[in-house]
Amino acid sequence: MKNLLLMFFCLVFAVPAAEAADTPITLATAQEQVSSALARLDIGLKKAAGELGKTGLAGEAARRILAATCGEFTYAVDCSTIDSRGRMTTVEPPQYRGFEGKDISGQEQVQRMLKTRKPVLSSVFRSVEGYDAVDVEFPVFSPEGRFIGSISVLFKPEKLLGDIIKPLVKGVPMDIWAMEKGGRILYDVDPAQVGLNLLTSTEYRSYEQVVRLAKKIADTPQGEGNYRFKKANLSGRDVSKKAYWRSVSLYGTPWRLVGIHLEQEAAKEGAGRPVSAATVEQALEEFVAGTALKTALAAGDKDDGMKLFEKFYEATPGIYSVQWIDTSGVNRYGFPAENSLSGYDYNSGGEPRDKEILRIVSRKQPAVFEAPLFEGRTGSFVFKPVFRDSDYLGMVYTIKLK
């Protein structure tokens, strides 16, 4: 069913099959959900515009339509009708009614809509309401087909994007940010970077790799690349990052969604060394039999557990990570952290691989499994159950990149 839904998504939204196949799971899900949110916005605007064509742009009926539209989209700042001269006729919710009668005909997206009489999604701009936001304009026609104005929904893209992206990256070794083609950051896990421009802001001038990559992202709808930047925010240490990007759009205005994986240098070096699956399995079998590991896992001692995982990782060249899933199906932690899930609950995951991994945990038997990673590429998984006497402590597993 998941594959059929993905195929349907690719056909409806014109995403090439190769793009869907090569996209990291987390980024592909974000792309699908943001596209769906924009499609729902289009449907809502089309419905409201049809109703306003019958009621007119002013009056209590128009006000009810605007209030309902704003209530449908939680990320909306306000909803308004704009007449054929570019004046705000009716505005909801009530705290924004003071802008009724305001002339916004000088705004680029309003001019474009009045000229083409087609739906428009703006770039971020400073609105008369005092917010940096985007505006979507949908033309309104009377039942006789006469153009009478538009319905406008003003919203903050960081709200729309954050509500979708934050749950997707929770516990996953990938962050996602978004930008306009012009380089302005629409959403980032670091709020301080929202609103900055990767192509022009002074904060990025010393990061030539970032600027070059941003230009490539702006110029191409999909791709991947590497760069060095701050680990967590503009004041952190420099690290190597892998970027994948894909696009979503509404009314011809594209947004780039960029998935970032923090690369662990030692893992990159080790991943290229030849190592047999039998060698990994044997090493893991000996590792899970150790008393120290069983004690750490049973006690929930993450510090000791991570130290043991790090030691195993360094002694087993070629693996991408070593991780632990407890008996409830929660991936508690792993080493290196950059390549591991942290607190990820497989019970709430919607991917087919999540269900299969839960079955492996429940069977309490060794297993070998191959699946795409959330952060990109495909991994070969080797699972070993951990028992302390008769107590089952879950699965410890390794991943080797394919």
Contacts in CASP RR format, 6 or more apart in sequence:
PFRMAT RR
TARGET T0000
AUTHOR 0000-0000-0000
METHOD contacts of the structure
MODEL  1
MKNLLLMFFCLVFAVPAAEAADTPITLATAQEQVSSALARLDIGLKKAAG
ELGKTGLAGEAARRILAATCGEFTYAVDCSTIDSRGRMTTVEPPQYRGFE
GKDISGQEQVQRMLKTRKPVLSSVFRSVEGYDAVDVEFPVFSPEGRFIGS
ISVLFKPEKLLGDIIKPLVKGVPMDIWAMEKGGRILYDVDPAQVGLNLLT
STEYRSYEQVVRLAKKIADTPQGEGNYRFKKANLSGRDVSKKAYWRSVSL
YGTPWRLVGIHLEQEAAKEGAGRPVSAATVEQALEEFVAGTALKTALAAG
DKDDGMKLFEKFYEATPGIYSVQWIDTSGVNRYGFPAENSLSGYDYNSGG
EPRDKEILRIVSRKQPAVFEAPLFEGRTGSFVFKPVFRDSDYLGMVYTIK
LK
2 350 0 8 1.000
2 351 0 8 1.000
2 352 0 8 1.000
6 20 0 8 1.000
6 28 0 8 1.000
6 32 0 8 1.000
9 15 0 8 1.000
9 20 0 8 1.000
9 32 0 8 1.000
9 35 0 8 1.000
10 16 0 8 1.000
10 17 0 8 1.000
10 20 0 8 1.000
13 35 0 8 1.000
13 39 0 8 1.000
15 31 0 8 1.000
15 246 0 8 1.000
19 222 0 8 1.000
19 246 0 8 1.000
20 28 0 8 1.000
23 31 0 8 1.000
23 244 0 8 1.000
23 246 0 8 1.000
24 174 0 8 1.000
24 244 0 8 1.000
24 259 0 8 1.000
24 261 0 8 1.000
24 372 0 8 1.000
24 373 0 8 1.000
24 374 0 8 1.000
24 375 0 8 1.000
24 376 0 8 1.000
24 377 0 8 1.000
25 351 0 8 1.000
25 372 0 8 1.000
25 373 0 8 1.000
25 374 0 8 1.000
25 376 0 8 1.000
26 168 0 8 1.000
26 169 0 8 1.000
26 172 0 8 1.000
26 174 0 8 1.000
26 176 0 8 1.000
26 259 0 8 1.000
26 374 0 8 1.000
26 375 0 8 1.000
27 174 0 8 1.000
27 176 0 8 1.000
27 244 0 8 1.000
27 245 0 8 1.000
27 246 0 8 1.000
27 257 0 8 1.000
27 259 0 8 1.000
28 246 0 8 1.000
29 168 0 8 1.000
30 164 0 8 1.000
30 165 0 8 1.000
30 168 0 8 1.000
30 176 0 8 1.000
30 257 0 8 1.000
30 259 0 8 1.000
31 246 0 8 1.000
31 247 0 8 1.000
31 248 0 8 1.000
31 257 0 8 1.000
33 164 0 8 1.000
33 168 0 8 1.000
34 160 0 8 1.000
34 161 0 8 1.000
34 164 0 8 1.000
34 248 0 8 1.000
34 255 0 8 1.000
34 257 0 8 1.000
35 248 0 8 1.000
37 160 0 8 1.000
37 164 0 8 1.000
38 248 0 8 1.000
38 249 0 8 1.000
38 250 0 8 1.000
41 73 0 8 1.000
41 136 0 8 1.000
41 153 0 8 1.000
41 250 0 8 1.000
42 119 0 8 1.000
42 250 0 8 1.000
42 251 0 8 1.000
44 69 0 8 1.000
44 72 0 8 1.000
45 69 0 8 1.000
45 119 0 8 1.000
45 136 0 8 1.000
45 138 0 8 1.000
45 151 0 8 1.000
45 153 0 8 1.000
46 138 0 8 1.000
48 65 0 8 1.000
48 66 0 8 1.000
48 68 0 8 1.000
48 69 0 8 1.000
48 138 0 8 1.000
48 151 0 8 1.000
49 138 0 8 1.000
49 139 0 8 1.000
49 140 0 8 1.000
49 141 0 8 1.000
49 150 0 8 1.000
49 151 0 8 1.000
50 140 0 8 1.000
50 141 0 8 1.000
51 65 0 8 1.000
52 62 0 8 1.000
52 65 0 8 1.000
52 81 0 8 1.000
52 140 0 8 1.000
52 151 0 8 1.000
53 140 0 8 1.000
53 141 0 8 1.000
53 142 0 8 1.000
53 143 0 8 1.000
53 148 0 8 1.000
54 142 0 8 1.000
54 143 0 8 1.000
55 61 0 8 1.000
55 62 0 8 1.000
55 65 0 8 1.000
56 62 0 8 1.000
56 81 0 8 1.000
56 140 0 8 1.000
56 142 0 8 1.000
56 148 0 8 1.000
57 81 0 8 1.000
57 82 0 8 1.000
57 83 0 8 1.000
57 89 0 8 1.000
57 90 0 8 1.000
57 140 0 8 1.000
57 148 0 8 1.000
57 149 0 8 1.000
58 81 0 8 1.000
58 89 0 8 1.000
58 90 0 8 1.000
59 90 0 8 1.000
62 81 0 8 1.000
62 89 0 8 1.000
62 90 0 8 1.000
63 90 0 8 1.000
63 92 0 8 1.000
66 79 0 8 1.000
66 80 0 8 1.000
66 81 0 8 1.000
66 90 0 8 1.000
66 91 0 8 1.000
66 92 0 8 1.000
66 151 0 8 1.000
67 79 0 8 1.000
67 92 0 8 1.000
67 93 0 8 1.000
69 76 0 8 1.000
69 79 0 8 1.000
69 151 0 8 1.000
69 153 0 8 1.000
70 76 0 8 1.000
70 78 0 8 1.000
70 79 0 8 1.000
70 92 0 8 1.000
70 93 0 8 1.000
70 153 0 8 1.000
73 153 0 8 1.000
73 155 0 8 1.000
74 159 0 8 1.000
74 163 0 8 1.000
75 155 0 8 1.000
75 156 0 8 1.000
75 159 0 8 1.000
75 160 0 8 1.000
75 163 0 8 1.000
76 153 0 8 1.000
76 154 0 8 1.000
76 155 0 8 1.000
77 96 0 8 1.000
77 127 0 8 1.000
77 129 0 8 1.000
77 131 0 8 1.000
77 133 0 8 1.000
77 154 0 8 1.000
77 155 0 8 1.000
77 156 0 8 1.000
78 91 0 8 1.000
78 92 0 8 1.000
78 93 0 8 1.000
78 96 0 8 1.000
78 99 0 8 1.000
78 129 0 8 1.000
78 153 0 8 1.000
78 154 0 8 1.000
79 91 0 8 1.000
79 92 0 8 1.000
79 151 0 8 1.000
79 152 0 8 1.000
79 153 0 8 1.000
79 154 0 8 1.000
80 88 0 8 1.000
80 89 0 8 1.000
80 90 0 8 1.000
80 91 0 8 1.000
80 92 0 8 1.000
80 96 0 8 1.000
80 99 0 8 1.000
80 100 0 8 1.000
80 151 0 8 1.000
80 152 0 8 1.000
80 154 0 8 1.000
81 88 0 8 1.000
81 89 0 8 1.000
81 90 0 8 1.000
81 140 0 8 1.000
81 149 0 8 1.000
81 150 0 8 1.000
81 151 0 8 1.000
81 152 0 8 1.000
82 88 0 8 1.000
82 89 0 8 1.000
82 104 0 8 1.000
82 110 0 8 1.000
82 137 0 8 1.000
82 149 0 8 1.000
82 150 0 8 1.000
82 151 0 8 1.000
82 152 0 8 1.000
83 89 0 8 1.000
83 148 0 8 1.000
83 149 0 8 1.000
84 114 0 8 1.000
84 147 0 8 1.000
84 148 0 8 1.000
84 149 0 8 1.000
85 103 0 8 1.000
85 105 0 8 1.000
86 103 0 8 1.000
86 104 0 8 1.000
86 105 0 8 1.000
86 110 0 8 1.000
86 114 0 8 1.000
86 149 0 8 1.000
87 101 0 8 1.000
87 102 0 8 1.000
87 103 0 8 1.000
87 104 0 8 1.000
87 105 0 8 1.000
88 99 0 8 1.000
88 100 0 8 1.000
88 101 0 8 1.000
88 102 0 8 1.000
88 103 0 8 1.000
88 104 0 8 1.000
88 128 0 8 1.000
88 152 0 8 1.000
89 100 0 8 1.000
89 101 0 8 1.000
90 100 0 8 1.000
91 97 0 8 1.000
91 98 0 8 1.000
91 99 0 8 1.000
91 100 0 8 1.000
96 129 0 8 1.000
99 128 0 8 1.000
99 129 0 8 1.000
102 128 0 8 1.000
104 110 0 8 1.000
104 128 0 8 1.000
105 111 0 8 1.000
105 114 0 8 1.000
107 122 0 8 1.000
107 125 0 8 1.000
107 135 0 8 1.000
108 122 0 8 1.000
108 123 0 8 1.000
108 125 0 8 1.000
109 120 0 8 1.000
109 121 0 8 1.000
109 122 0 8 1.000
109 125 0 8 1.000
109 135 0 8 1.000
109 137 0 8 1.000
110 135 0 8 1.000
110 137 0 8 1.000
110 150 0 8 1.000
112 120 0 8 1.000
112 137 0 8 1.000
113 119 0 8 1.000
113 120 0 8 1.000
113 137 0 8 1.000
113 139 0 8 1.000
113 150 0 8 1.000
114 149 0 8 1.000
117 139 0 8 1.000
117 147 0 8 1.000
118 139 0 8 1.000
118 251 0 8 1.000
119 136 0 8 1.000
119 137 0 8 1.000
119 138 0 8 1.000
119 139 0 8 1.000
119 251 0 8 1.000
120 136 0 8 1.000
120 137 0 8 1.000
120 251 0 8 1.000
120 253 0 8 1.000
121 134 0 8 1.000
121 135 0 8 1.000
121 136 0 8 1.000
121 250 0 8 1.000
121 251 0 8 1.000
121 252 0 8 1.000
121 253 0 8 1.000
122 134 0 8 1.000
122 135 0 8 1.000
122 136 0 8 1.000
122 137 0 8 1.000
122 253 0 8 1.000
123 134 0 8 1.000
123 180 0 8 1.000
123 182 0 8 1.000
123 184 0 8 1.000
123 253 0 8 1.000
124 132 0 8 1.000
124 133 0 8 1.000
124 134 0 8 1.000
124 157 0 8 1.000
124 180 0 8 1.000
124 184 0 8 1.000
124 186 0 8 1.000
124 195 0 8 1.000
125 132 0 8 1.000
125 133 0 8 1.000
125 134 0 8 1.000
125 135 0 8 1.000
126 132 0 8 1.000
127 133 0 8 1.000
127 135 0 8 1.000
127 154 0 8 1.000
129 154 0 8 1.000
131 154 0 8 1.000
131 156 0 8 1.000
132 156 0 8 1.000
132 195 0 8 1.000
133 154 0 8 1.000
133 155 0 8 1.000
133 156 0 8 1.000
133 157 0 8 1.000
134 154 0 8 1.000
134 155 0 8 1.000
134 156 0 8 1.000
134 157 0 8 1.000
135 152 0 8 1.000
135 153 0 8 1.000
135 154 0 8 1.000
136 152 0 8 1.000
136 153 0 8 1.000
136 155 0 8 1.000
136 250 0 8 1.000
136 251 0 8 1.000
137 150 0 8 1.000
137 151 0 8 1.000
137 152 0 8 1.000
138 150 0 8 1.000
138 151 0 8 1.000
138 152 0 8 1.000
139 147 0 8 1.000
139 149 0 8 1.000
139 150 0 8 1.000
140 147 0 8 1.000
140 148 0 8 1.000
140 149 0 8 1.000
140 150 0 8 1.000
140 151 0 8 1.000
141 147 0 8 1.000
141 148 0 8 1.000
142 148 0 8 1.000
157 178 0 8 1.000
157 186 0 8 1.000
157 187 0 8 1.000
157 255 0 8 1.000
158 186 0 8 1.000
158 187 0 8 1.000
158 191 0 8 1.000
158 194 0 8 1.000
161 178 0 8 1.000
161 186 0 8 1.000
161 187 0 8 1.000
162 187 0 8 1.000
165 176 0 8 1.000
165 178 0 8 1.000
165 187 0 8 1.000
168 176 0 8 1.000
169 175 0 8 1.000
169 176 0 8 1.000
169 189 0 8 1.000
170 344 0 8 1.000
171 331 0 8 1.000
171 341 0 8 1.000
171 342 0 8 1.000
171 343 0 8 1.000
171 344 0 8 1.000
172 341 0 8 1.000
172 344 0 8 1.000
172 374 0 8 1.000
172 375 0 8 1.000
173 261 0 8 1.000
173 262 0 8 1.000
173 337 0 8 1.000
173 338 0 8 1.000
173 339 0 8 1.000
173 340 0 8 1.000
173 341 0 8 1.000
173 342 0 8 1.000
173 374 0 8 1.000
173 375 0 8 1.000
174 259 0 8 1.000
174 260 0 8 1.000
174 261 0 8 1.000
174 374 0 8 1.000
174 375 0 8 1.000
174 376 0 8 1.000
175 189 0 8 1.000
175 259 0 8 1.000
175 260 0 8 1.000
176 187 0 8 1.000
176 189 0 8 1.000
176 257 0 8 1.000
176 258 0 8 1.000
176 259 0 8 1.000
176 260 0 8 1.000
177 185 0 8 1.000
177 186 0 8 1.000
177 187 0 8 1.000
177 188 0 8 1.000
177 189 0 8 1.000
177 193 0 8 1.000
177 257 0 8 1.000
177 258 0 8 1.000
177 259 0 8 1.000
177 260 0 8 1.000
178 185 0 8 1.000
178 186 0 8 1.000
178 187 0 8 1.000
178 188 0 8 1.000
178 255 0 8 1.000
178 256 0 8 1.000
178 257 0 8 1.000
178 258 0 8 1.000
179 185 0 8 1.000
179 186 0 8 1.000
179 198 0 8 1.000
179 214 0 8 1.000
179 217 0 8 1.000
179 218 0 8 1.000
179 255 0 8 1.000
179 256 0 8 1.000
179 258 0 8 1.000
180 186 0 8 1.000
180 255 0 8 1.000
180 256 0 8 1.000
181 218 0 8 1.000
181 254 0 8 1.000
181 256 0 8 1.000
182 197 0 8 1.000
182 199 0 8 1.000
182 218 0 8 1.000
183 197 0 8 1.000
183 198 0 8 1.000
183 199 0 8 1.000
183 200 0 8 1.000
183 214 0 8 1.000
183 218 0 8 1.000
184 195 0 8 1.000
184 196 0 8 1.000
184 197 0 8 1.000
184 198 0 8 1.000
185 193 0 8 1.000
185 194 0 8 1.000
185 195 0 8 1.000
185 196 0 8 1.000
185 197 0 8 1.000
185 198 0 8 1.000
186 194 0 8 1.000
186 195 0 8 1.000
186 255 0 8 1.000
187 194 0 8 1.000
188 194 0 8 1.000
190 232 0 8 1.000
190 233 0 8 1.000
190 234 0 8 1.000
192 233 0 8 1.000
192 234 0 8 1.000
193 203 0 8 1.000
193 233 0 8 1.000
193 234 0 8 1.000
196 203 0 8 1.000
196 204 0 8 1.000
198 204 0 8 1.000
198 210 0 8 1.000
198 211 0 8 1.000
198 214 0 8 1.000
199 211 0 8 1.000
199 214 0 8 1.000
199 215 0 8 1.000
199 218 0 8 1.000
203 234 0 8 1.000
204 210 0 8 1.000
204 211 0 8 1.000
204 214 0 8 1.000
205 211 0 8 1.000
207 227 0 8 1.000
207 228 0 8 1.000
207 229 0 8 1.000
209 226 0 8 1.000
209 227 0 8 1.000
209 228 0 8 1.000
209 229 0 8 1.000
210 227 0 8 1.000
210 229 0 8 1.000
212 227 0 8 1.000
213 225 0 8 1.000
213 227 0 8 1.000
213 243 0 8 1.000
216 223 0 8 1.000
216 225 0 8 1.000
217 223 0 8 1.000
217 243 0 8 1.000
217 245 0 8 1.000
217 256 0 8 1.000
217 258 0 8 1.000
218 256 0 8 1.000
221 246 0 8 1.000
221 247 0 8 1.000
221 254 0 8 1.000
221 256 0 8 1.000
222 245 0 8 1.000
222 246 0 8 1.000
222 247 0 8 1.000
223 244 0 8 1.000
223 245 0 8 1.000
223 246 0 8 1.000
224 242 0 8 1.000
224 243 0 8 1.000
224 244 0 8 1.000
224 245 0 8 1.000
225 242 0 8 1.000
225 243 0 8 1.000
225 244 0 8 1.000
226 240 0 8 1.000
226 241 0 8 1.000
226 242 0 8 1.000
226 243 0 8 1.000
226 263 0 8 1.000
227 240 0 8 1.000
227 241 0 8 1.000
227 243 0 8 1.000
228 238 0 8 1.000
228 239 0 8 1.000
228 240 0 8 1.000
228 241 0 8 1.000
229 238 0 8 1.000
229 239 0 8 1.000
229 241 0 8 1.000
230 236 0 8 1.000
230 237 0 8 1.000
230 238 0 8 1.000
230 239 0 8 1.000
231 237 0 8 1.000
231 238 0 8 1.000
231 239 0 8 1.000
231 262 0 8 1.000
239 262 0 8 1.000
239 263 0 8 1.000
240 262 0 8 1.000
240 263 0 8 1.000
240 265 0 8 1.000
241 260 0 8 1.000
241 261 0 8 1.000
241 262 0 8 1.000
241 263 0 8 1.000
242 260 0 8 1.000
242 261 0 8 1.000
242 263 0 8 1.000
242 375 0 8 1.000
243 258 0 8 1.000
243 259 0 8 1.000
243 260 0 8 1.000
244 258 0 8 1.000
244 259 0 8 1.000
244 261 0 8 1.000
244 376 0 8 1.000
245 256 0 8 1.000
245 257 0 8 1.000
245 258 0 8 1.000
245 259 0 8 1.000
246 256 0 8 1.000
246 257 0 8 1.000
247 254 0 8 1.000
247 255 0 8 1.000
247 256 0 8 1.000
247 257 0 8 1.000
248 254 0 8 1.000
248 255 0 8 1.000
248 257 0 8 1.000
249 255 0 8 1.000
261 338 0 8 1.000
261 375 0 8 1.000
261 376 0 8 1.000
262 338 0 8 1.000
263 338 0 8 1.000
264 336 0 8 1.000
264 338 0 8 1.000
264 339 0 8 1.000
266 313 0 8 1.000
266 314 0 8 1.000
266 336 0 8 1.000
267 320 0 8 1.000
267 321 0 8 1.000
267 336 0 8 1.000
267 338 0 8 1.000
267 339 0 8 1.000
270 317 0 8 1.000
270 318 0 8 1.000
270 319 0 8 1.000
271 318 0 8 1.000
271 319 0 8 1.000
271 320 0 8 1.000
271 400 0 8 1.000
271 401 0 8 1.000
272 318 0 8 1.000
272 401 0 8 1.000
273 317 0 8 1.000
273 318 0 8 1.000
275 316 0 8 1.000
275 317 0 8 1.000
275 318 0 8 1.000
275 319 0 8 1.000
275 400 0 8 1.000
277 368 0 8 1.000
277 380 0 8 1.000
277 382 0 8 1.000
277 400 0 8 1.000
280 316 0 8 1.000
280 319 0 8 1.000
280 382 0 8 1.000
280 398 0 8 1.000
280 400 0 8 1.000
281 366 0 8 1.000
281 368 0 8 1.000
281 382 0 8 1.000
281 384 0 8 1.000
283 312 0 8 1.000
283 315 0 8 1.000
283 316 0 8 1.000
284 322 0 8 1.000
284 382 0 8 1.000
284 384 0 8 1.000
284 396 0 8 1.000
284 397 0 8 1.000
284 398 0 8 1.000
285 366 0 8 1.000
285 384 0 8 1.000
287 293 0 8 1.000
287 308 0 8 1.000
287 312 0 8 1.000
287 322 0 8 1.000
287 384 0 8 1.000
287 396 0 8 1.000
288 294 0 8 1.000
288 384 0 8 1.000
288 385 0 8 1.000
288 386 0 8 1.000
288 396 0 8 1.000
292 304 0 8 1.000
292 308 0 8 1.000
293 305 0 8 1.000
293 308 0 8 1.000
293 386 0 8 1.000
293 396 0 8 1.000
294 386 0 8 1.000
294 387 0 8 1.000
294 388 0 8 1.000
294 393 0 8 1.000
295 301 0 8 1.000
295 304 0 8 1.000
295 388 0 8 1.000
296 304 0 8 1.000
296 305 0 8 1.000
296 308 0 8 1.000
297 305 0 8 1.000
297 324 0 8 1.000
297 326 0 8 1.000
297 386 0 8 1.000
297 388 0 8 1.000
297 393 0 8 1.000
297 394 0 8 1.000
297 396 0 8 1.000
298 388 0 8 1.000
298 391 0 8 1.000
298 393 0 8 1.000
300 332 0 8 1.000
302 332 0 8 1.000
302 333 0 8 1.000
305 324 0 8 1.000
305 333 0 8 1.000
306 333 0 8 1.000
306 334 0 8 1.000
306 335 0 8 1.000
309 322 0 8 1.000
309 323 0 8 1.000
309 324 0 8 1.000
309 333 0 8 1.000
309 334 0 8 1.000
309 335 0 8 1.000
310 335 0 8 1.000
310 336 0 8 1.000
312 322 0 8 1.000
312 335 0 8 1.000
313 319 0 8 1.000
313 321 0 8 1.000
313 322 0 8 1.000
313 335 0 8 1.000
313 336 0 8 1.000
316 322 0 8 1.000
316 398 0 8 1.000
318 400 0 8 1.000
319 398 0 8 1.000
319 399 0 8 1.000
319 400 0 8 1.000
320 339 0 8 1.000
320 379 0 8 1.000
320 398 0 8 1.000
320 399 0 8 1.000
320 400 0 8 1.000
320 401 0 8 1.000
321 334 0 8 1.000
321 335 0 8 1.000
321 336 0 8 1.000
321 339 0 8 1.000
321 340 0 8 1.000
321 398 0 8 1.000
321 399 0 8 1.000
322 334 0 8 1.000
322 335 0 8 1.000
322 396 0 8 1.000
322 397 0 8 1.000
322 398 0 8 1.000
322 399 0 8 1.000
323 331 0 8 1.000
323 333 0 8 1.000
323 334 0 8 1.000
323 335 0 8 1.000
323 340 0 8 1.000
323 341 0 8 1.000
323 396 0 8 1.000
323 397 0 8 1.000
323 398 0 8 1.000
323 399 0 8 1.000
324 331 0 8 1.000
324 332 0 8 1.000
324 333 0 8 1.000
324 334 0 8 1.000
324 386 0 8 1.000
324 394 0 8 1.000
324 395 0 8 1.000
324 396 0 8 1.000
324 397 0 8 1.000
325 331 0 8 1.000
325 332 0 8 1.000
325 346 0 8 1.000
325 357 0 8 1.000
325 361 0 8 1.000
325 394 0 8 1.000
325 395 0 8 1.000
325 397 0 8 1.000
326 332 0 8 1.000
326 393 0 8 1.000
326 394 0 8 1.000
327 361 0 8 1.000
327 392 0 8 1.000
327 393 0 8 1.000
327 394 0 8 1.000
328 347 0 8 1.000
329 345 0 8 1.000
329 346 0 8 1.000
329 347 0 8 1.000
329 357 0 8 1.000
329 358 0 8 1.000
329 361 0 8 1.000
330 343 0 8 1.000
330 344 0 8 1.000
330 345 0 8 1.000
330 346 0 8 1.000
330 347 0 8 1.000
331 340 0 8 1.000
331 341 0 8 1.000
331 342 0 8 1.000
331 343 0 8 1.000
331 344 0 8 1.000
331 345 0 8 1.000
331 346 0 8 1.000
332 342 0 8 1.000
332 343 0 8 1.000
333 340 0 8 1.000
333 341 0 8 1.000
333 342 0 8 1.000
333 343 0 8 1.000
334 340 0 8 1.000
334 341 0 8 1.000
334 342 0 8 1.000
339 375 0 8 1.000
339 399 0 8 1.000
341 374 0 8 1.000
346 354 0 8 1.000
346 355 0 8 1.000
346 357 0 8 1.000
346 358 0 8 1.000
346 361 0 8 1.000
347 354 0 8 1.000
347 358 0 8 1.000
353 369 0 8 1.000
353 371 0 8 1.000
353 372 0 8 1.000
356 369 0 8 1.000
356 371 0 8 1.000
357 369 0 8 1.000
357 381 0 8 1.000
360 367 0 8 1.000
360 369 0 8 1.000
360 383 0 8 1.000
360 395 0 8 1.000
361 394 0 8 1.000
361 395 0 8 1.000
364 385 0 8 1.000
364 392 0 8 1.000
364 394 0 8 1.000
365 385 0 8 1.000
366 382 0 8 1.000
366 383 0 8 1.000
366 384 0 8 1.000
366 385 0 8 1.000
367 381 0 8 1.000
367 382 0 8 1.000
367 383 0 8 1.000
368 380 0 8 1.000
368 381 0 8 1.000
368 382 0 8 1.000
368 383 0 8 1.000
369 380 0 8 1.000
369 381 0 8 1.000
369 383 0 8 1.000
370 378 0 8 1.000
370 379 0 8 1.000
370 380 0 8 1.000
370 381 0 8 1.000
370 402 0 8 1.000
371 378 0 8 1.000
371 379 0 8 1.000
371 381 0 8 1.000
372 378 0 8 1.000
372 379 0 8 1.000
373 379 0 8 1.000
373 399 0 8 1.000
377 401 0 8 1.000
377 402 0 8 1.000
378 401 0 8 1.000
378 402 0 8 1.000
379 399 0 8 1.000
379 400 0 8 1.000
379 401 0 8 1.000
379 402 0 8 1.000
380 399 0 8 1.000
380 400 0 8 1.000
380 401 0 8 1.000
380 402 0 8 1.000
381 397 0 8 1.000
381 398 0 8 1.000
381 399 0 8 1.000
382 397 0 8 1.000
382 398 0 8 1.000
382 400 0 8 1.000
383 395 0 8 1.000
383 396 0 8 1.000
383 397 0 8 1.000
384 395 0 8 1.000
384 396 0 8 1.000
384 397 0 8 1.000
385 392 0 8 1.000
385 394 0 8 1.000
385 395 0 8 1.000
386 392 0 8 1.000
386 393 0 8 1.000
386 394 0 8 1.000
386 395 0 8 1.000
386 396 0 8 1.000
387 393 0 8 1.000
END
